Amino acid sequence: MILSMTGFGRAEDVFEGKKICIDIKSLNSKSFDLNIKIPLRYKEKEFEIRKILNDRIIRGKVDCYVSLENLEETNDVKINRNLIDSYMNELRNIAADGPDFEYLKMAVRLPDAITSRPDELLEGEWEVLAKIVHAAIDKFEDFRRTEGKTLHEELERNIQSIDRNLTEVIPFEEERIISVKERYQKSLKEFENVDETRFYQEMAYFTEKLDISEEKVRLAQHLKYYKEVMDNEDFNGKKLGFISQEIGREINTLGSKANHAEIQKLVVMMKDDLEKIKEQTLNVL
C-alpha cells in the first residue's frame, strides 16, 4: 500500500477554559526529522509527544505546532519584581545619570523579567492533550492515504508505460541484426578472397555483443517486482527507490546496446518515465 510522506492534520479541543489546537504537516525526508513548537505549559510533556509522533508518522520532515488559547479571562502573567529591581540597580551603577523610567524600560526587556505562569497541568489535561495529538495524526494519516492513492495511480501508469515500450523493442531486434549483416556483406564485396568462416565468426561475436535478451528479461522482472512491492508492502518507499535504481541500470544497458534508431527512441521514452518514477518514489513513505 502506498502512503505519501506529504501530509497535513489538525485537531483541537477545549479543556477547563483552554482551547488546545495541534497542527501537523510533513514533507519527504530520508528519516524522521521533527520540528516541534509547544507552549511552556506543556514543555514537560514534549518527550511523550515526540514519541507518539515518531511511532506513528515513521518518516518525513515533520512540523508540529501546539497552540494554547485561554477562552476565559485569567491573569497568567508574572512580573518578577525582585529581578527587575536588581536589573535597575545594576543599570544605575553602570550609568549614574538618567531617570528611573528609562532604566525600567530597559529592565523589563531583560530575560525572565516578565513571564507567563506555567502552572502545573490539571488532572486529566495530559489525557486530553494526548487525545488531540492522536486525533491530529489520524487526520494527517487520512491525508497521506489520499495522496498515496494518487501516487499509486501515477507510478502504475509510468511502470506500464515502460513495460509497453519494452514490448515494442521486440520487432526491431531482428531487423537491426539483418541490417548490420547486410551492411557488412556489402562492404566485404569490395574485397577479394574473403574468409567466409571468419566473417561468420565476427558476425556471431557482433550479434552476441548486441544481444539484449538478458536485459529485457531482467527489466521485465524489475517492473513486475516494483508493482508487487507497491501493491502488497507497507512503508515501501526506500525499497521502491532501490528497485527503481535497478530498472535504470537495465534501461541504460539497453540504450548502450541498441544500435538502432527506433530502439533508441523507445529507450529515451523509458528514461523519461523512469525519471517520473524516481521523483514520485521520493515522496513514498
Secondary structure, 3 states (H helix, E strand, C coil): CCCECCEEEEEEEEECCEEEEEEEEEECCCCEEEEEECCHHHHHHHHHHHHHHHHHHCCEEEEEEEEEEECCCCCCEEECHHHHHHHHHHHHHHCCCCCHHHHHHHHCCCCCCEEECCCCCCCCHHHHHHHHHHHHHHHHHHHHHHHHHHHHHHHHHHHHHHHHHHHHHHHHHHHHHHHHHHHHHHHHCCCCCCCHHHHHHHHHHHHHHHCCHHHHHHHHHHHHHHHHHHHHCCCCHHHHHHHHHHHHHHHHHHHHHCCCHHHHHHHHHHHHHHHHHHHHHCCEC
